[in-house]
């Protein structure tokens, strides 16, 4: 078995495509609310990952003195661009064609990334360079969570047992595997351009506060907009039921991930498993098709 470099694996975009023609709106059978808890990812990721790429275009000149990191950032940007495109396909086809229009909420999400987190510093007196490093720190914190959630989805056999749609599972696991694969890049960029522990904590706090709020608001919107649910709202017991069934990560899981990131000696290469990610990518229908150059 080939040895894998956990910190510096090769990062290559895979030009995957997904066909949503046979994927039902509630792709976890009998679990519409749990489905929409996970569907929040599709709401956030297209705008969020386009924002990642935009910020990293500005960060590239700051890492030109490190050839390997520069090359890894380019690979990271390529993967994130494909992620954004792929999740956009869920919004445009799998949801809208079945009567659930996500655009009223995704327009607000786009506004947030383009304006509140855009290039103009939101605080008077904050320099553009300081604002750039703060956003790089926010991305590093988010990428920690996308990696641990990527590992979670790779290992979440309860979704298979529940009969989850195989195409949606392949999207989520292909994406999760690539998040594990490139998990060190954002942190290494932050360490290269800023590196301070206090700023790492401040940047992480932004995502830590926003994440649970985004999940609830997004799930509430999707349930309300779902033409089959007639205005159902997600409840705490719905969340707990999804967690008990292994269909959604628990609060305990998310808190443990936060504590890991806040350790002073933290580095992403010591979390998750590149071998697990690569093993999945070697069997993923979408990744295999992309490797063959087929649609």
C-alpha positions as CSV (number, residue, x, y, z in Angstrom):
1,X,0.0,0.0,0.0
2,X,1.4,3.4,-1.0
3,X,2.3,5.6,1.9
4,X,0.2,8.8,2.1
5,X,1.6,12.2,3.2
6,X,-1.2,13.4,5.6
7,X,0.0,17.0,5.5
8,X,0.8,17.3,1.8
9,X,-1.3,15.0,-0.4
10,X,-1.6,15.8,-4.1
11,X,-4.6,18.1,-4.5
12,X,-6.2,17.8,-7.9
13,X,-9.7,19.0,-9.0
14,X,-12.0,16.3,-10.2
15,X,-14.5,17.5,-12.8
16,X,-17.5,15.5,-11.6
17,X,-21.1,15.6,-12.8
18,X,-24.3,14.4,-11.2
19,X,-27.6,13.4,-12.7
20,X,-30.5,14.4,-10.4
21,X,-33.3,12.9,-12.5
22,X,-34.0,10.0,-10.1
23,X,-33.2,11.7,-6.8
24,X,-36.4,12.4,-4.7
25,X,-36.9,15.7,-2.9
26,X,-36.7,13.8,0.4
27,X,-33.7,11.8,-0.4
28,X,-33.6,10.1,3.1
29,X,-36.8,8.0,2.9
30,X,-39.4,9.0,5.5
31,X,-37.1,11.7,6.9
32,X,-38.0,15.1,5.3
33,X,-36.7,17.2,8.2
34,X,-33.4,15.3,8.5
35,X,-33.1,15.6,4.8
36,X,-33.4,19.4,5.0
37,X,-31.0,19.6,7.9
38,X,-28.3,18.2,5.6
39,X,-29.7,20.2,2.6
40,X,-28.6,23.4,4.3
41,X,-25.1,22.6,3.0
42,X,-26.5,23.0,-0.6
43,X,-27.8,26.5,0.4
44,X,-24.5,27.7,1.9
45,X,-21.8,26.0,-0.2
46,X,-22.1,27.5,-3.7
47,X,-21.8,31.1,-2.4
48,X,-19.4,30.2,0.4
49,X,-17.0,28.3,-1.8
50,X,-17.0,30.9,-4.5
51,X,-16.1,33.4,-1.7
52,X,-13.3,31.1,-0.7
53,X,-11.9,31.2,-4.2
54,X,-12.3,35.0,-4.4
55,X,-10.4,35.5,-1.1
56,X,-7.7,33.1,-2.1
57,X,-7.1,34.9,-5.3
58,X,-6.1,37.8,-3.2
59,X,-4.0,35.6,-0.9
60,X,-2.0,34.0,-3.6
61,X,0.6,36.8,-3.8
62,X,1.2,36.3,-0.1
63,X,2.3,32.7,-0.5
64,X,4.4,33.0,-3.6
65,X,7.6,32.6,-1.6
66,X,6.5,29.0,-0.7
67,X,6.3,27.0,-3.9
68,X,4.6,24.0,-2.4
69,X,2.0,26.0,-0.5
70,X,1.3,28.1,-3.7
71,X,0.7,24.9,-5.7
72,X,-1.6,23.5,-3.0
73,X,-3.6,26.7,-2.9
74,X,-4.1,26.5,-6.6
75,X,-5.3,22.9,-6.2
76,X,-7.6,23.9,-3.3
77,X,-9.1,26.7,-5.4
78,X,-9.8,24.3,-8.3
79,X,-11.5,21.8,-6.0
80,X,-13.6,24.5,-4.3
81,X,-14.8,25.8,-7.6
82,X,-16.1,22.4,-8.6
83,X,-17.7,22.0,-5.2
84,X,-19.6,25.2,-5.7
85,X,-20.8,24.2,-9.2
86,X,-21.8,20.7,-8.0
87,X,-24.0,21.9,-5.1
88,X,-25.5,24.6,-7.3
89,X,-26.8,21.7,-9.4
90,X,-28.8,20.4,-6.4
91,X,-30.4,23.9,-6.0
92,X,-31.2,24.4,-9.7
93,X,-32.3,20.9,-10.6
94,X,-33.0,18.5,-7.7
95,X,-34.8,21.1,-5.6
96,X,-36.4,23.6,-8.0
97,X,-37.6,21.0,-10.5
98,X,-39.5,19.3,-7.6
99,X,-41.2,22.6,-6.5
100,X,-38.9,23.8,-3.8
101,X,-37.4,27.2,-4.8
102,X,-34.3,28.1,-2.7
103,X,-33.6,31.4,-4.4
104,X,-35.2,33.8,-1.9
105,X,-32.7,32.5,0.8
106,X,-29.7,31.9,-1.5
107,X,-29.9,35.5,-2.7
108,X,-29.5,36.7,0.9
109,X,-26.6,34.3,1.4
110,X,-24.9,35.6,-1.7
111,X,-25.4,39.2,-0.4
112,X,-23.8,38.2,2.9
113,X,-20.7,36.8,1.3
114,X,-20.4,39.6,-1.3
115,X,-21.1,42.5,1.0
116,X,-20.7,41.7,4.7
117,X,-17.7,39.5,4.0
118,X,-16.6,41.3,0.8
119,X,-13.4,43.2,0.1
120,X,-14.4,46.4,1.9
121,X,-13.5,46.2,5.6
122,X,-16.8,46.4,7.6
123,X,-15.1,48.2,10.6
124,X,-13.8,51.8,10.2
125,X,-10.0,52.0,10.5
126,X,-9.5,48.3,9.7
127,X,-6.9,48.0,6.9
128,X,-7.6,45.9,3.8
129,X,-4.6,43.7,4.6
130,X,-5.9,43.1,8.2
131,X,-9.3,42.4,6.8
132,X,-7.9,39.9,4.3
133,X,-6.0,38.0,7.0
134,X,-9.1,38.0,9.2
135,X,-11.1,36.4,6.3
136,X,-8.2,33.9,5.7
137,X,-8.6,33.0,9.4
138,X,-12.3,32.6,9.1
139,X,-11.8,30.2,6.1
140,X,-9.2,28.2,8.1
141,X,-11.8,27.7,10.9
142,X,-14.6,26.8,8.5
143,X,-12.2,24.3,6.7
144,X,-11.6,22.6,10.0
145,X,-15.3,21.9,10.3
146,X,-15.7,20.9,6.6
147,X,-12.9,18.4,7.1
148,X,-14.3,16.8,10.2
149,X,-17.8,16.8,8.7
150,X,-16.3,15.2,5.6
151,X,-14.8,12.5,7.7
152,X,-18.2,12.1,9.4
153,X,-20.1,11.7,6.1
154,X,-17.6,9.1,4.9
155,X,-18.2,7.0,8.0
156,X,-22.0,7.6,8.4
157,X,-23.2,4.1,7.5
158,X,-26.6,5.0,9.1
159,X,-27.4,7.0,6.0
160,X,-26.9,3.9,3.8
161,X,-29.0,1.8,6.3
162,X,-31.8,4.5,6.0
163,X,-31.9,4.0,2.2
164,X,-30.5,7.5,1.4
165,X,-30.3,8.3,-2.4
166,X,-27.0,6.9,-3.7
167,X,-26.4,9.9,-6.0
168,X,-26.8,12.4,-3.2
169,X,-24.6,10.3,-0.9
170,X,-21.9,10.2,-3.6
171,X,-22.0,14.0,-3.9
172,X,-21.7,14.4,-0.2
173,X,-19.0,11.8,0.2
174,X,-16.9,12.9,-2.8
175,X,-17.0,16.4,-1.5
176,X,-16.3,15.2,2.1
177,X,-13.3,13.2,0.8
178,X,-11.8,16.2,-1.0
179,X,-12.3,18.3,2.2
180,X,-10.3,15.7,4.1
181,X,-7.7,15.6,1.3
182,X,-7.1,19.4,1.3
183,X,-7.7,20.0,5.0
184,X,-4.3,21.5,5.8
185,X,-4.2,24.1,3.1
186,X,-6.3,26.8,4.6
187,X,-4.6,26.5,8.0
188,X,-1.2,26.6,6.4
189,X,-2.1,29.7,4.5
190,X,-3.3,31.4,7.7
191,X,-0.1,30.3,9.5
192,X,2.0,31.7,6.7
193,X,0.3,35.1,6.4
194,X,-0.7,35.7,10.0
195,X,-0.2,32.9,12.4
196,X,-1.3,34.5,15.7
197,X,-3.2,32.3,18.1
198,X,-5.4,35.1,19.4
199,X,-6.5,36.1,15.9
200,X,-7.1,32.4,15.1
201,X,-9.6,32.3,18.0
202,X,-11.3,35.5,17.0
203,X,-11.7,34.4,13.4
204,X,-13.0,31.0,14.5
205,X,-15.6,32.6,16.8
206,X,-17.3,34.1,13.7
207,X,-18.0,30.7,12.2
208,X,-18.7,29.1,15.6
209,X,-21.6,31.6,16.2
210,X,-22.8,31.6,12.6
211,X,-22.9,27.8,12.0
212,X,-25.8,26.7,14.3
213,X,-27.8,29.7,13.4
214,X,-27.3,29.0,9.6
215,X,-28.4,25.4,10.1
216,X,-31.6,26.3,11.9
217,X,-32.5,29.2,9.6
218,X,-31.7,27.2,6.5
219,X,-33.7,24.1,7.6
220,X,-36.6,26.2,8.7
221,X,-36.7,27.9,5.3
222,X,-36.5,24.6,3.4
223,X,-39.3,23.0,5.5
224,X,-41.5,26.1,4.9
225,X,-40.7,26.2,1.2
226,X,-41.2,22.4,0.7
227,X,-44.6,22.0,-1.1
228,X,-45.1,18.6,0.5
229,X,-44.7,19.7,4.2
230,X,-47.3,22.5,4.4
231,X,-45.3,24.8,6.6
232,X,-43.8,22.3,9.0
233,X,-41.0,23.8,11.2
234,X,-38.0,21.8,12.3
235,X,-38.1,21.2,16.1
236,X,-35.5,20.3,18.6
237,X,-36.9,16.8,18.8
238,X,-36.5,16.4,15.1
239,X,-32.8,17.3,15.4
240,X,-32.4,14.9,18.3
241,X,-34.1,12.1,16.4
242,X,-31.8,12.6,13.4
243,X,-28.8,12.5,15.7
244,X,-30.1,9.3,17.5
245,X,-30.5,7.6,14.1
246,X,-27.0,8.6,13.1
247,X,-28.3,10.8,10.2
248,X,-26.8,14.1,11.5
249,X,-23.8,14.9,13.7
250,X,-24.5,15.7,17.3
251,X,-23.8,18.9,19.3
252,X,-21.2,16.9,21.3
253,X,-19.4,16.1,18.0
254,X,-19.4,19.8,17.0
255,X,-18.2,21.0,20.4
256,X,-15.4,18.4,20.4
257,X,-14.3,19.6,17.0
258,X,-14.2,23.2,18.3
259,X,-12.0,22.2,21.2
260,X,-9.6,20.4,18.9
261,X,-9.2,23.5,16.7
262,X,-8.6,25.8,19.7
263,X,-5.7,23.7,21.0
264,X,-2.5,25.8,20.6
265,X,-0.6,23.0,18.9
266,X,-3.5,22.1,16.5
267,X,-2.7,21.2,13.0
268,X,-5.3,19.7,10.5
269,X,-2.9,16.9,9.4
270,X,-3.3,15.2,12.7
271,X,-7.1,15.0,12.2
272,X,-9.1,12.8,9.8
273,X,-7.7,10.2,7.4
274,X,-6.4,10.9,4.0
275,X,-6.3,7.2,3.3
276,X,-10.0,6.9,4.1
277,X,-10.7,9.8,1.7
278,X,-8.5,8.4,-1.1
279,X,-10.1,5.0,-0.7
280,X,-13.6,6.5,-1.2
281,X,-12.4,8.6,-4.2
282,X,-11.1,5.4,-5.8
283,X,-14.7,3.9,-5.7
284,X,-16.9,7.1,-6.1
285,X,-19.0,6.8,-9.3
286,X,-18.7,10.5,-10.0
287,X,-14.9,10.7,-9.3
288,X,-14.3,7.5,-11.5
289,X,-16.4,9.0,-14.3
290,X,-14.5,12.3,-14.0
291,X,-11.2,10.4,-14.2
292,X,-12.3,8.6,-17.4
293,X,-13.4,12.0,-18.9
294,X,-17.0,10.9,-19.1
295,X,-20.2,12.7,-18.2
